[in-house]
Amino acid sequence: MQLQLLILIVLAVAATIFSVVTSFAMVVRKALELGRSRVATRLYKVYAGQIAEYLLLELKKPLDDPRPSAVYRQYESLLLPLKQSLENLTGRRRRFHRAVLRSVLIDMTQDLSGESGDRLVYVFYSLGFVDETLKLFKSHKWWIRAQAARDAGLMRARKSIAALTAALEDHHAGVRNQAMEALIVLVGVDALRTILRLSRNISQWTAIELSAIVGRFREEAVPHLIEALESRDQSVVLFATEMLGRIGFVTAVEPLMSLIRRTGDTRIQATAAATLGRLGDERAKPLLVELLANRPISVRMSALAALGRTGGPDVLEILVPYLASTRWEEKLTAARAVATTGLAGIRVLQERERQQEGSDADLYRQVLEEFGLEASHA
């Protein structure tokens, strides 16, 4: 019993000592982190001032040498004092200072352009930050690779284009999305061609990011979206198809019609038909009529809706028979398509609403209300 009691006392004392030591270590660590944070804040202000001064210094006109290298030599001479001060630091302090300086430079890139922006880009290269960033693309941690991709774009480091292109096929969506954004910054709208060519299984998150990118360029993006219709990846084709509908550029009509004819994917056919409806070009009418025959209901419904937008009053005789469909969804789609054709279609629905009873009358009444009309008024 005494031995057991002694063991319990020893364990209790050991646990207490461990708890005290651990707590003390945590306090020391927090104190050190707080100290480093304060130092980093002070350093940030110092380096921000130095970089601002560097950017404001005027260059000598290289009248005797118009080559860019002459300008770069002047950039280097202005940067020399800063580089020498970093070299005079010991290893750990130098790494700390460089990390703070890198943050200053990254933050400044978002507000500078023109010659000042070019001067800042030179600093990234001259201080070795670009090469350091390229090494981070090989990290096993996805968030480090994603940050590297983001920083490469902010640095406007064209040297990183190959690494960013490879990152488009990274297994993590966060890395791929950052690589897309960076490539757009470095290459412009033409980067869309590579992005769409290498993209696979586009997620909803990626689609949102890509939509924002396409939205910046609109008509300029159309050729790359049309080319993406040839992709073997369903998600890429669907994305390109939907974006062509949003942009509303009629040069997409023929490529979309060709896509419908050659693909056996009913989801792609339905989406492409819907996009043709949004474009509203009469060239699509014969193909849309073809899609009504012996097709899955998803394709037929897209074709019905599209015909209402592209055909005008002359397609009423094609649409009206589908008001008798036994499928409620198809009947509703046909009714909306009829209403879209114009006044003649509205009158057809108003007449049918008066003649029908029950659920059919309710359906026509619903569609008329959607178009801002009351069924009781002819």
N, C-alpha and C positions, 0 to 999 in steps of 0.2 A: 504493500500500500504506500509506504513511504517513498519507494522508488517511483511509482506511478505519479505520486504527487509532485515529486521533484521534476519529473519529465514535463508535467503539465505547466509547472512554474517556468521552466526553461523555455518551453514553446511560447508561453504568453509573453515573456520578456523579449524573446527573439522577434515575435510578431510586432510588439510595440516599437522596438528599435527599427525594424524594417519600415513600419508606417511613418515613424518620425523622419528617417533618412529619405524615404520617398517624397514625403511632403516638403522637406527642405530642398531636395533636388528640384522639385517642381517650382518652388518659389524662386530658386536661383535661376532656373531656366527662363521663367517668365520675366525676371528682372533683366536677364541678358537680352532677351528678345525685345523688351521695351527699350533698353539702351540702344540696341542696334537700330530699332525703328526710329528713335530720335536722331541718331547719327545720320541715318539714311535720309531723313527729312531735311536736315541741315545741308547735307551733301547735294541733295537734289536741287536746292535753291542755288547753291554755289555753281554747280555745273550748268544749270539753266541760264544763269547769268553769263557764264563763259561762252556757251554756245550761241546765245543771243548776240553777244559782242562779236563773235567769229562771223556770224551771218551778216552783220551790219558793216563790217570792214570792206572798204572799197578795193576793187582789184585794179591793178595797173593795166592799161590798155596794151595788149600784146600786138602792137602795130607791126612789128617786124616778124611775127610768127602767128598767123591766124589759126593754126591747128588747135584742136581741143586739148592736146597734151600741154600746150602752153598755159592754158587756163588751169588745168589740173596741177601744174607745178606751183602756181600761185595758191591754189587751195591748200596744197601740202605745206607750203611755207607758213601760211596763216595757222595751220593746225599743229605745227611743230612744237610750240610751247606746251600745249595740252598733252601731246604724246610723251614729251620728256618728263612731265610731272608724273605721269602714270608709270613710266619706266623706273622712276626713283623709289617707288613703293615696293614693299616686300610682297611675296607671293599672295598671302591671304588678303592683305589690305588691297592689293591691286585688283584681285578678283571682286572684292566688295565694291570698290570704286567703279570698276567697269560695269558691274551690274546696275548700279545707280545711274551711271552715264547712259547706258543703253536705254533705261526707262525714260530718261529725259529726251533722248533722240526719237524714240518711238512715239512719244506723246506729241512731239513737235511736228512729225510728218503729217499729221492730220490737219494742220493749219497752214502749211506752206506749199507753194507752187512756184513755177518759173525758175529764175536763177537761184533763188534761195533754196528751193526744193532740190535742185541739182547739186548745190553745194552740200546739202545735208546727206544726200545719197552718197556723195564722195566720202563723207566721214564714216559711214557704215562700212564701206569697202576698205578704207585706209586703216581703220582701227581693228579690222579683222572680224567685225560682227557678222558679216555676211557668211564667211567661212564657218564660223561657229554655229550659225543657224542651220547651215547645210548639214552639219554633223548630227544635229538634233533630229533630222528626218529619219535617222536609223534607230532612234530610241525604241525600246520595247513598250513604253508607256504611251498610249494613244493620245492623252491630253498634252504631252510634250510635243508629239508630232503635229498635233493640231495647232498648238501655239507657234511652232516653227513655221507652219504654212501661213498663218496669219501675219507673223512678223515679216516673212519674206515679201509679202505683198505690200505691207506698210513701208518697208525699206526700199521698195521699188527695185528690188534686186533681180535684174533680168538673168543673172547667173543662176538663179534658182528655178528657172522655167522647167528644166528637165526633171528636177526633183519634184516639183509641183505636179507635173504631168503624171509622173509615176504615182504620186499620192492620190490621184483620181481613182486608182484601183485599190486603195487601202481598204482593209477589212472593216474599218470603223467609219460610220457615217459622219461623225464629227470632223475627222481628218479630211474626208472627201469634200465636205461642204466648205471648209476653210481653204482648201486647195482651189476650188472653183472660184471663190471670191478673189483670191490672190491672182489667179491667172487672168481674170477679167481686168483687174487693175493693171497688170503688166502688159497684156496683149491686146485688150479691148474686145470688141464684139466677135472678132475672129476666133477667140478662145472657145466660143460656143461649139464650134465644129469639133474640136478635140474633146470637149466635155461630154457632148452628146454621143460621140462615137465610142467613148470608153465607159460610159455610164451603164450600170446593170442594176436591175431590180430597184428602181427609183422609189424611195420611201416617201411618205407624205411630207415629212420634214424636208427632205431634199427637194421635193417638188415645189414646196413653198419658197425655198431659197432660189431655185432656178427660175421660178415665176417672177420673182423680184428682179433678177438679173435680166431676163427677157424684157420685162416692163421698162427697163431703162433705155433699151435700144429700139424696141418695137419693130418698125419696118426693116431696120438694118439686120434684125435677127431672123427675118423670114427665110432667106436662102438657107441658113443653117438648120432651121426647123424643117424645111422641105426635105433637105438631105437626110435628116434624122428619120423620116418616114420609111427609109430603106433599112433601118436597124432591124436586127433579128431579135432584139429584146422588146417584149410586149410593152413594158412600162415606159420605155423611151418613145415608142411609137404613139402610145396613148397621150403622153405628155406633149409631144410635138403637135399632135392633132388638136388637142384642146387649146393650146396656146395660139395656134393659127386661127382658131375660131375667135379667141379673145381680141387678137390684133385686128382681124377683119380685113385682110389683104387678099384681093381676088386672084392674085397670081397663084394662090394655093388651091384653087378649084380643080384644075386638071390633075395635079399630083394626088389630091385626095380621091378623086374618082379612080385614078389608076390604082391607088392603094386598095380601095374597096374591091376592085375587080380581081386583083391578084392574090389577096389574102383569104385564107379560110377561117380566120379568127373572127368569130361573130361579135366579140366585144369590140374589137377594132373596127369592124364594119359599122356597128351601131354608133360608136363614137364619131367616126368619120362622117356618117350620114347626118348626125346632129350638127357637126361643124359646117357641113355644106348648107344646112338650113340657116345657120347663123350668118353665113356669108351671103345667102339670099340670091345666088346667081342662077339664072334660068338654064344655063348649060347643064346643070345637074339634074334637071327635071326627068329626062328619060331614064337615067340610071336609078333615081329614087323610085320611079314607077316599077322598074324591074325588081327592086328590093322588096316590094309588097307581095311578090309571088313566091310561095314555098320557102319562106325564110322563118327562122326562129322569131318569136314574138318580140324580143328585144330589138331586133333589126327592123321588123315591120313598124314598130312604134316610133323608132327614130326616123324612119323614112316618112311616115305619116306626118309627124310634126314638121319635118323639113319641107315636105311638099306644101304645107300650109303657108310657109314663109317664102317659097321660091316660085310657086306656080301662079298665084293670083286666082281670080274667079274661074278661070278655065279648068282648074283642077277639081272643082266641086264635084263633077260627075264621077271622079275617081275616089274622092274621099267619102262621099255620102253613103255608099254601100257599107262602109265600115262602122257606121253608126248602129248597124244591126248586129254587130259582133256579140257573141255570147260571153266574151271576156270583158269584165267591167273596165279594167285598165286600158284595154285597146279602144273600147268605146269612148272613154273619157279623152284619150289622146286624139282620136278622130274628131271629136266634138270641138276640142280646142283648135285643131288644125283648120276645121271648117270656119270657125270664128275668125281665125287669123287671115283668111282670104279676103275679108272686107265686108262691105254692106250686104252683098248677096249671101254670104255665108251666115251672117247674123240673122237675116230673115229666115233662112232655112231652120236655124235652131229655135227661133221664136215660134215658128209655125209648128214645129214638132213638139215644143213644150206645151202648146195649147191642145194638141191632139193626143198627147200621151198622158198616162197616169202612173202613179207610184214612183218606183226608183228611176225609171227612164226620165220622167218629167223633172224629178229632182236633179238628175245629172245635167240636163239642159239648162235648168235654172241656175245651177251652180256655175256653169261655164259662162253664162250670160252675165252673172254678177261679177265674175272675175274680170270681164271686159268692161265693167262699169255700166252695164245695162240692166234694166228690169224686164223680166219676162212678160209682164202684163202690158208693156208698151211696145207696140209694133213699130 
